[in-house]
Amino acid sequence: MDLTASDRALLAALAEGLPLSERPYADLAAALGLDEATVLARLAALQEGGVIRRFGVVVRHRPLGFTANAMVVWDIPEAQVAEAGRRLATAPEVRLCYRRPRRPGRWPYTLFCMVHGRDRDTVTAQVAALARRLDLDGYEHRILFSSRCFKQCGARYGKAA
């Protein structure tokens, strides 16, 4: 997709995130000297063209009081991993769910999900209940609590990235 100078400016502005306002696209447009309809049309075109894959929210859990952040890793057999992933991804406790290849002899886990809570005991109880409810309690899993927080940010596009 050929990007215009206006597209590049729009992508650069998006790197900082949308403004927290009632009309974030109008505010973004005003900052770029465009109108809201143009910004929305260009964003749709950039998504259609594959330049922007998706819009998402970056939630900074720790400032909100969610300090027990855990990656739960599951050893699910290949034949069941897709279905288990679908079930986990729809659970309200799960914030992120994805599959990774098994590393024989080093790392047996194929399915990963994030669970956030205010304390470790709550998260541990949530994971146990989740495993029972989704019929995953027969599979080996580990709860890996975060020990530090890395900077979270949205996608970066172009040379400035």
ROTOR-228787 format. One record per residue: residue number from 0; z, x negated, y of N, C-alpha, C, O in turn. Coordinates in steps of 0.02 Angstrom, whole numbers. Last residue first. Layout:
<nodes>
+-------+--------+--------+--------+--------+--------+--------+--------+--------+--------+--------+--------+--------+
! lumke !   n_pz !   n_px !   n_py !  ca_pz !  ca_px !  ca_py !   c_pz !   c_px !   c_py !   o_pz !   o_px !   o_py !
+-------+--------+--------+--------+--------+--------+--------+--------+--------+--------+--------+--------+--------+
!   NUM !      Z !      X !      Y !      Z !      X !      Y !      Z !      X !      Y !      Z !      X !      Y !
...
+-------+--------+--------+--------+--------+--------+--------+--------+--------+--------+--------+--------+--------+
</nodes>
This chain:
<nodes>
+-------+--------+--------+--------+--------+--------+--------+--------+--------+--------+--------+--------+--------+
! lumke !   n_pz !   n_px !   n_py !  ca_pz !  ca_px !  ca_py !   c_pz !   c_px !   c_py !   o_pz !   o_px !   o_py !
+-------+--------+--------+--------+--------+--------+--------+--------+--------+--------+--------+--------+--------+
!   160 !    713 !   -486 !    222 !    760 !   -480 !    165 !    774 !   -547 !    137 !    813 !   -553 !     89 !
!   159 !    612 !   -515 !    307 !    680 !   -520 !    334 !    732 !   -515 !    279 !    788 !   -538 !    288 !
!   158 !    499 !   -484 !    229 !    518 !   -554 !    240 !    589 !   -562 !    267 !    622 !   -611 !    251 !
!   157 !    538 !   -333 !    133 !    500 !   -377 !    175 !    529 !   -446 !    183 !    577 !   -465 !    150 !
!   156 !    694 !   -247 !    118 !    622 !   -248 !    111 !    591 !   -301 !    156 !    616 !   -314 !    211 !
!   155 !    838 !   -212 !     27 !    808 !   -251 !     81 !    734 !   -257 !     67 !    714 !   -270 !     11 !
!   154 !    948 !    -76 !    -12 !    889 !   -118 !    -26 !    866 !   -154 !     37 !    875 !   -129 !     93 !
!   153 !   1122 !    -86 !     39 !   1062 !    -52 !     17 !   1005 !   -102 !      5 !   1014 !   -163 !     12 !
!   152 !   1269 !   -168 !    -22 !   1220 !   -151 !     30 !   1161 !   -116 !     -2 !   1151 !   -118 !    -63 !
!   151 !   1429 !   -235 !    -41 !   1380 !   -187 !    -65 !   1333 !   -171 !     -7 !   1354 !   -162 !     50 !
!   150 !   1509 !   -384 !    -81 !   1478 !   -344 !    -28 !   1426 !   -298 !    -59 !   1384 !   -320 !    -99 !
!   149 !   1632 !   -368 !   -211 !   1575 !   -401 !   -181 !   1545 !   -355 !   -127 !   1555 !   -295 !   -129 !
!   148 !   1799 !   -385 !   -251 !   1748 !   -340 !   -225 !   1693 !   -381 !   -191 !   1707 !   -423 !   -148 !
!   147 !   1883 !   -427 !   -405 !   1865 !   -439 !   -335 !   1808 !   -392 !   -315 !   1774 !   -364 !   -358 !
!   146 !   1907 !   -378 !   -527 !   1960 !   -420 !   -499 !   1945 !   -438 !   -427 !   1989 !   -462 !   -391 !
!   145 !   1882 !   -226 !   -613 !   1859 !   -273 !   -562 !   1918 !   -313 !   -537 !   1973 !   -287 !   -528 !
!   144 !   1911 !   -208 !   -787 !   1929 !   -191 !   -718 !   1905 !   -246 !   -671 !   1907 !   -306 !   -688 !
!   143 !   1834 !   -152 !   -921 !   1837 !   -214 !   -882 !   1850 !   -197 !   -809 !   1805 !   -175 !   -774 !
!   142 !   1864 !    -88 !  -1073 !   1870 !    -70 !  -1003 !   1881 !   -135 !   -964 !   1931 !   -169 !   -974 !
!   141 !   1757 !    -75 !  -1214 !   1807 !   -112 !  -1176 !   1806 !    -87 !  -1104 !   1754 !    -68 !  -1078 !
!   140 !   1723 !     -6 !  -1377 !   1713 !    -10 !  -1304 !   1770 !    -50 !  -1274 !   1824 !    -58 !  -1303 !
!   139 !   1651 !     53 !  -1526 !   1687 !     -1 !  -1492 !   1671 !      0 !  -1417 !   1613 !      7 !  -1398 !
!   138 !   1654 !    227 !  -1562 !   1616 !    167 !  -1545 !   1660 !    116 !  -1509 !   1702 !    134 !  -1467 !
!   137 !   1724 !    342 !  -1576 !   1714 !    301 !  -1636 !   1677 !    236 !  -1623 !   1669 !    195 !  -1668 !
!   136 !   1721 !    409 !  -1456 !   1782 !    372 !  -1472 !   1776 !    331 !  -1536 !   1819 !    289 !  -1549 !
!   135 !   1620 !    488 !  -1416 !   1606 !    416 !  -1414 !   1667 !    375 !  -1437 !   1664 !    313 !  -1437 !
!   134 !   1616 !    626 !  -1389 !   1609 !    601 !  -1458 !   1590 !    528 !  -1460 !   1548 !    507 !  -1500 !
!   133 !   1651 !    664 !  -1263 !   1580 !    650 !  -1275 !   1566 !    622 !  -1345 !   1511 !    598 !  -1359 !
!   132 !   1790 !    678 !  -1271 !   1749 !    735 !  -1251 !   1675 !    726 !  -1268 !   1641 !    774 !  -1286 !
!   131 !   1832 !    546 !  -1304 !   1844 !    603 !  -1348 !   1796 !    661 !  -1334 !   1765 !    688 !  -1380 !
!   130 !   1787 !    474 !  -1191 !   1765 !    455 !  -1258 !   1774 !    512 !  -1308 !   1730 !    526 !  -1349 !
!   129 !   1859 !    540 !  -1090 !   1786 !    539 !  -1089 !   1758 !    524 !  -1159 !   1712 !    557 !  -1183 !
!   128 !   1989 !    506 !  -1123 !   1969 !    576 !  -1124 !   1892 !    583 !  -1127 !   1866 !    626 !  -1162 !
!   127 !   1980 !    367 !  -1103 !   1999 !    394 !  -1169 !   1977 !    467 !  -1175 !   1951 !    487 !  -1227 !
!   126 !   1948 !    364 !   -966 !   1901 !    336 !  -1015 !   1917 !    363 !  -1085 !   1871 !    380 !  -1122 !
!   125 !   2064 !    421 !   -910 !   1999 !    453 !   -901 !   1949 !    429 !   -953 !   1911 !    468 !   -980 !
!   124 !   2160 !    325 !   -946 !   2165 !    393 !   -974 !   2098 !    430 !   -967 !   2078 !    466 !  -1012 !
!   123 !   2112 !    218 !   -868 !   2117 !    211 !   -940 !   2121 !    279 !   -974 !   2088 !    290 !  -1025 !
!   122 !   2128 !    274 !   -740 !   2061 !    257 !   -765 !   2061 !    251 !   -841 !   2016 !    275 !   -874 !
!   121 !   2268 !    285 !   -735 !   2226 !    344 !   -728 !   2156 !    331 !   -756 !   2129 !    372 !   -793 !
!   120 !   2306 !    151 !   -746 !   2327 !    199 !   -797 !   2284 !    262 !   -795 !   2265 !    289 !   -847 !
!   119 !   2254 !     93 !   -629 !   2226 !     75 !   -695 !   2246 !    126 !   -749 !   2205 !    141 !   -792 !
!   118 !   2220 !    204 !   -489 !   2262 !    156 !   -526 !   2234 !    148 !   -597 !   2197 !    190 !   -622 !
!   117 !   2118 !    276 !   -434 !   2168 !    249 !   -388 !   2215 !    200 !   -422 !   2247 !    158 !   -389 !
!   116 !   1954 !    239 !   -499 !   2016 !    277 !   -494 !   2064 !    243 !   -447 !   2052 !    187 !   -424 !
!   115 !   1793 !    246 !   -573 !   1836 !    226 !   -517 !   1898 !    270 !   -516 !   1895 !    330 !   -530 !
!   114 !   1684 !    181 !   -690 !   1733 !    233 !   -678 !   1781 !    207 !   -625 !   1806 !    151 !   -631 !
!   113 !   1521 !    144 !   -744 !   1575 !    131 !   -696 !   1619 !    193 !   -689 !   1595 !    249 !   -684 !
!   112 !   1452 !     87 !   -899 !   1463 !    140 !   -849 !   1522 !    121 !   -805 !   1568 !     86 !   -827 !
!   111 !   1331 !     32 !  -1016 !   1380 !     15 !   -965 !   1390 !     75 !   -919 !   1341 !    109 !   -902 !
!   110 !   1281 !    -13 !  -1178 !   1286 !     40 !  -1128 !   1344 !     25 !  -1082 !   1399 !      8 !  -1104 !
!   109 !   1290 !   -118 !  -1265 !   1223 !    -95 !  -1246 !   1225 !    -43 !  -1189 !   1174 !    -32 !  -1156 !
!   108 !   1376 !   -264 !  -1319 !   1377 !   -200 !  -1284 !   1308 !   -182 !  -1257 !   1272 !   -224 !  -1229 !
!   107 !   1401 !   -387 !  -1378 !   1375 !   -333 !  -1420 !   1362 !   -267 !  -1383 !   1339 !   -219 !  -1414 !
!   106 !   1372 !   -547 !  -1344 !   1389 !   -486 !  -1307 !   1360 !   -426 !  -1344 !   1299 !   -416 !  -1341 !
!   105 !   1353 !   -652 !  -1438 !   1384 !   -664 !  -1373 !   1410 !   -601 !  -1340 !   1464 !   -602 !  -1310 !
!   104 !   1294 !   -611 !  -1556 !   1339 !   -669 !  -1558 !   1375 !   -682 !  -1493 !   1423 !   -721 !  -1492 !
!   103 !   1159 !   -539 !  -1469 !   1192 !   -552 !  -1533 !   1233 !   -617 !  -1531 !   1210 !   -669 !  -1508 !
!   102 !   1164 !   -445 !  -1342 !   1157 !   -518 !  -1348 !   1194 !   -539 !  -1412 !   1253 !   -555 !  -1409 !
!   101 !   1075 !   -296 !  -1302 !   1128 !   -328 !  -1339 !   1113 !   -403 !  -1342 !   1054 !   -423 !  -1345 !
!   100 !   1015 !   -248 !  -1140 !   1004 !   -271 !  -1209 !   1066 !   -305 !  -1238 !   1104 !   -339 !  -1203 !
!    99 !   1085 !   -102 !  -1061 !   1066 !   -173 !  -1059 !   1056 !   -196 !  -1131 !   1084 !   -167 !  -1178 !
!    98 !   1086 !     49 !   -966 !   1079 !     15 !  -1030 !   1059 !    -58 !  -1018 !   1022 !    -74 !   -972 !
!    97 !   1205 !    134 !   -859 !   1141 !    101 !   -874 !   1145 !     64 !   -940 !   1199 !     51 !   -966 !
!    96 !   1281 !    228 !   -734 !   1273 !    219 !   -806 !   1205 !    187 !   -819 !   1154 !    209 !   -792 !
!    95 !   1404 !    272 !   -618 !   1344 !    233 !   -630 !   1340 !    223 !   -706 !   1391 !    209 !   -738 !
!    94 !   1514 !    353 !   -617 !   1478 !    344 !   -554 !   1411 !    309 !   -564 !   1367 !    315 !   -522 !
!    93 !   1598 !    470 !   -712 !   1554 !    413 !   -714 !   1513 !    410 !   -650 !   1481 !    459 !   -631 !
!    92 !   1665 !    589 !   -708 !   1704 !    528 !   -697 !   1660 !    466 !   -688 !   1681 !    416 !   -660 !
!    91 !   1571 !    688 !   -742 !   1593 !    682 !   -673 !   1633 !    619 !   -658 !   1635 !    597 !   -600 !
!    90 !   1432 !    644 !   -844 !   1505 !    654 !   -840 !   1529 !    643 !   -768 !   1509 !    595 !   -736 !
!    89 !   1301 !    610 !   -855 !   1316 !    676 !   -826 !   1391 !    689 !   -819 !   1410 !    740 !   -792 !
!    88 !   1302 !    486 !   -916 !   1275 !    490 !   -848 !   1290 !    558 !   -815 !   1292 !    562 !   -754 !
!    87 !   1345 !    514 !  -1046 !   1389 !    479 !   -999 !   1366 !    489 !   -927 !   1408 !    499 !   -883 !
!    86 !   1230 !    578 !  -1098 !   1294 !    614 !  -1094 !   1341 !    581 !  -1044 !   1372 !    615 !  -1003 !
!    85 !   1135 !    475 !  -1087 !   1124 !    539 !  -1052 !   1190 !    577 !  -1044 !   1204 !    605 !   -991 !
!    84 !   1195 !    380 !  -1172 !   1185 !    366 !  -1101 !   1174 !    429 !  -1061 !   1201 !    436 !  -1006 !
!    83 !   1183 !    444 !  -1295 !   1250 !    430 !  -1268 !   1246 !    416 !  -1193 !   1289 !    437 !  -1156 !
!    82 !   1042 !    443 !  -1305 !   1078 !    506 !  -1300 !   1148 !    496 !  -1273 !   1171 !    536 !  -1231 !
!    81 !   1019 !    303 !  -1311 !    987 !    344 !  -1259 !   1025 !    410 !  -1250 !   1037 !    431 !  -1194 !
!    80 !   1095 !    257 !  -1423 !   1112 !    235 !  -1356 !   1080 !    279 !  -1302 !   1112 !    292 !  -1251 !
!    79 !   1067 !    283 !  -1556 !   1107 !    332 !  -1519 !   1116 !    316 !  -1446 !   1142 !    358 !  -1408 !
!    78 !    993 !    176 !  -1605 !    968 !    244 !  -1618 !   1006 !    298 !  -1578 !    979 !    352 !  -1568 !
!    77 !   1073 !     64 !  -1571 !   1009 !     77 !  -1536 !    986 !    149 !  -1545 !    960 !    179 !  -1498 !
!    76 !   1249 !     99 !  -1562 !   1189 !     81 !  -1599 !   1125 !    103 !  -1563 !   1124 !    154 !  -1529 !
!    75 !   1350 !     39 !  -1432 !   1319 !     99 !  -1461 !   1257 !     76 !  -1500 !   1216 !     38 !  -1474 !
!    74 !   1477 !    -19 !  -1366 !   1434 !    -45 !  -1419 !   1406 !     15 !  -1456 !   1435 !     38 !  -1506 !
!    73 !   1505 !    -13 !  -1191 !   1505 !     22 !  -1255 !   1456 !    -13 !  -1304 !   1401 !    -32 !  -1284 !
!    72 !   1610 !    -44 !  -1055 !   1554 !    -67 !  -1095 !   1561 !    -38 !  -1165 !   1614 !    -40 !  -1195 !
!    71 !   1650 !      6 !   -897 !   1664 !     19 !   -968 !   1602 !      0 !  -1006 !   1547 !     25 !   -992 !
!    70 !   1714 !    -64 !   -759 !   1652 !    -60 !   -796 !   1672 !    -49 !   -869 !   1708 !    -90 !   -898 !
!    69 !   1823 !      7 !   -640 !   1812 !    -20 !   -706 !   1740 !    -11 !   -730 !   1710 !     42 !   -721 !
!    68 !   1937 !     -5 !   -514 !   1866 !      5 !   -527 !   1849 !    -30 !   -593 !   1860 !    -90 !   -600 !
!    67 !   2059 !     41 !   -431 !   2053 !     27 !   -503 !   1981 !     44 !   -522 !   1966 !     99 !   -545 !
!    66 !   2054 !     84 !   -301 !   2061 !     12 !   -312 !   2058 !     -7 !   -386 !   2055 !    -66 !   -402 !
!    65 !   2015 !    192 !   -196 !   1997 !    185 !   -266 !   1996 !    111 !   -283 !   1943 !     78 !   -280 !
!    64 !   2032 !    204 !    -60 !   2091 !    207 !   -102 !   2078 !    201 !   -177 !   2124 !    206 !   -217 !
!    63 !   1927 !    182 !     20 !   1943 !    253 !      8 !   2003 !    260 !    -38 !   2023 !    316 !    -55 !
!    62 !   1908 !     46 !     16 !   1937 !     75 !     77 !   1956 !    149 !     70 !   1996 !    174 !    109 !
!    61 !   1851 !     43 !   -120 !   1918 !     16 !   -104 !   1946 !     44 !    -39 !   2005 !     63 !    -38 !
!    60 !   1719 !     98 !   -118 !   1775 !    132 !   -151 !   1844 !    108 !   -128 !   1889 !    148 !   -119 !
!    59 !   1593 !    132 !    -27 !   1641 !     76 !    -29 !   1708 !    105 !    -53 !   1748 !    132 !    -14 !
!    58 !   1442 !    185 !    -86 !   1511 !    206 !    -71 !   1556 !    145 !    -78 !   1556 !    110 !   -129 !
!    57 !   1285 !    207 !    -41 !   1329 !    152 !    -59 !   1399 !    173 !    -37 !   1413 !    178 !     22 !
!    56 !   1168 !    321 !   -100 !   1227 !    311 !    -58 !   1265 !    251 !    -85 !   1277 !    246 !   -145 !
!    55 !    988 !    313 !    -97 !   1053 !    321 !   -128 !   1108 !    308 !    -78 !   1096 !    286 !    -21 !
!    54 !    820 !    342 !   -128 !    873 !    339 !    -78 !    938 !    350 !   -115 !    942 !    391 !   -161 !
!    53 !    692 !    243 !   -210 !    740 !    298 !   -206 !    786 !    288 !   -147 !    792 !    233 !   -120 !
!    52 !    585 !    155 !   -187 !    592 !    189 !   -251 !    638 !    249 !   -247 !    625 !    301 !   -278 !
!    51 !    466 !    119 !    -72 !    535 !    140 !    -77 !    541 !    178 !   -143 !    506 !    228 !   -154 !
!    50 !    338 !     93 !   -118 !    372 !     43 !    -77 !    447 !     56 !    -78 !    487 !     10 !    -86 !
!    49 !    266 !    191 !   -182 !    307 !    146 !   -222 !    342 !     91 !   -184 !    374 !     48 !   -214 !
!    48 !    198 !    288 !   -113 !    164 !    225 !   -124 !    203 !    174 !   -164 !    178 !    119 !   -178 !
!    47 !    298 !    383 !   -101 !    238 !    399 !   -142 !    201 !    334 !   -160 !    174 !    328 !   -215 !
!    46 !    381 !    316 !    -10 !    405 !    332 !    -77 !    346 !    345 !   -124 !    344 !    319 !   -180 !
!    45 !    296 !    310 !     98 !    321 !    247 !     70 !    351 !    258 !      1 !    346 !    214 !    -42 !
!    44 !    278 !    447 !    123 !    220 !    406 !    104 !    243 !    340 !     72 !    212 !    317 !     24 !
!    43 !    409 !    481 !    161 !    378 !    513 !    102 !    319 !    472 !     77 !    311 !    463 !     17 !
!    42 !    419 !    402 !    275 !    464 !    390 !    219 !    436 !    421 !    155 !    440 !    390 !    101 !
!    41 !    321 !    463 !    355 !    312 !    393 !    333 !    358 !    376 !    274 !    337 !    341 !    229 !
!    40 !    379 !    590 !    373 !    313 !    584 !    341 !    302 !    513 !    315 !    277 !    503 !    259 !
!    39 !    497 !    556 !    440 !    501 !    589 !    375 !    435 !    584 !    337 !    434 !    574 !    277 !
!    38 !    441 !    499 !    557 !    484 !    459 !    513 !    487 !    491 !    444 !    481 !    456 !    394 !
!    37 !    375 !    612 !    609 !    337 !    551 !    591 !    377 !    508 !    543 !    350 !    484 !    493 !
!    36 !    482 !    698 !    635 !    429 !    718 !    587 !    389 !    658 !    564 !    371 !    653 !    505 !
!    35 !    553 !    627 !    736 !    582 !    638 !    669 !    529 !    656 !    618 !    532 !    630 !    562 !
!    34 !    455 !    506 !    826 !    486 !    571 !    819 !    507 !    581 !    746 !    483 !    546 !    702 !
!    33 !    501 !    341 !    889 !    459 !    388 !    852 !    490 !    457 !    853 !    546 !    465 !    878 !
!    32 !    579 !    234 !    928 !    530 !    261 !    975 !    480 !    307 !    942 !    423 !    312 !    963 !
!    31 !    680 !    197 !    846 !    615 !    164 !    835 !    561 !    187 !    884 !    505 !    163 !    882 !
!    30 !    783 !    278 !    881 !    794 !    206 !    887 !    729 !    167 !    880 !    722 !    112 !    906 !
!    29 !    727 !    401 !    846 !    739 !    386 !    916 !    748 !    311 !    927 !    723 !    283 !    975 !
!    28 !    730 !    391 !    704 !    666 !    397 !    740 !    675 !    377 !    814 !    634 !    340 !    840 !
!    27 !    867 !    390 !    683 !    827 !    333 !    662 !    761 !    333 !    700 !    738 !    281 !    724 !
!    26 !    896 !    519 !    729 !    926 !    461 !    762 !    887 !    397 !    745 !    876 !    355 !    789 !
!    25 !    823 !    594 !    637 !    807 !    600 !    708 !    835 !    540 !    746 !    801 !    512 !    790 !
!    24 !    892 !    559 !    522 !    821 !    541 !    528 !    796 !    547 !    600 !    754 !    508 !    621 !
!    23 !   1023 !    609 !    544 !   1011 !    537 !    538 !    937 !    517 !    545 !    923 !    464 !    573 !
!    22 !   1100 !    720 !    613 !   1027 !    714 !    606 !   1008 !    641 !    600 !    980 !    612 !    647 !
!    21 !   1237 !    702 !    612 !   1210 !    766 !    589 !   1135 !    762 !    576 !   1110 !    798 !    533 !
!    20 !   1270 !    535 !    550 !   1266 !    586 !    602 !   1238 !    650 !    571 !   1218 !    652 !    513 !
!    19 !   1267 !    380 !    521 !   1311 !    434 !    499 !   1314 !    486 !    555 !   1355 !    481 !    601 !
!    18 !   1103 !    313 !    498 !   1160 !    328 !    542 !   1202 !    385 !    513 !   1176 !    432 !    484 !
!    17 !   1065 !    226 !    346 !   1053 !    282 !    392 !   1114 !    292 !    437 !   1170 !    280 !    415 !
!    16 !   1052 !     46 !    337 !   1077 !    112 !    316 !   1062 !    164 !    368 !   1047 !    149 !    426 !
!    15 !    991 !    -69 !    364 !   1059 !    -62 !    391 !   1090 !      4 !    370 !   1149 !     16 !    384 !
!    14 !    866 !    -48 !    314 !    908 !    -99 !    282 !    980 !    -94 !    304 !   1025 !   -114 !    268 !
!    13 !    800 !     35 !    401 !    834 !     65 !    343 !    880 !     16 !    308 !    928 !     37 !    275 !
!    12 !    743 !    -57 !    487 !    797 !    -14 !    512 !    836 !     17 !    454 !    897 !     25 !    458 !
!    11 !    643 !   -108 !    404 !    696 !   -153 !    430 !    756 !   -112 !    454 !    813 !   -131 !    442 !
!    10 !    565 !      7 !    386 !    598 !    -24 !    328 !    655 !    -70 !    350 !    708 !    -72 !    319 !
!     9 !    521 !     24 !    519 !    559 !     77 !    486 !    598 !     48 !    426 !    657 !     62 !    417 !
!     8 !    446 !    -92 !    537 !    505 !    -80 !    580 !    551 !    -27 !    548 !    612 !    -34 !    550 !
!     7 !    346 !    -68 !    443 !    390 !   -126 !    436 !    454 !   -118 !    478 !    508 !   -136 !    456 !
!     6 !    286 !     45 !    498 !    318 !     49 !    432 !    367 !     -8 !    423 !    422 !      2 !    397 !
!     5 !    236 !    -11 !    616 !    286 !     42 !    621 !    323 !     50 !    554 !    384 !     61 !    553 !
!     4 !    141 !    -95 !    565 !    197 !   -125 !    601 !    254 !    -74 !    607 !    313 !    -92 !    602 !
!     3 !     99 !    -30 !    401 !     88 !    -38 !    472 !    148 !    -73 !    503 !    200 !    -81 !    471 !
!     2 !     50 !    -86 !    242 !    104 !    -65 !    287 !     84 !    -78 !    359 !     57 !   -131 !    376 !
!     1 !    -45 !    -32 !    108 !    -46 !    -69 !    171 !      8 !    -41 !    218 !     11 !     19 !    230 !
!     0 !      0 !    -43 !    -59 !      0 !      0 !      0 !      0 !    -45 !     62 !     41 !    -91 !     67 !
+-------+--------+--------+--------+--------+--------+--------+--------+--------+--------+--------+--------+--------+
</nodes>
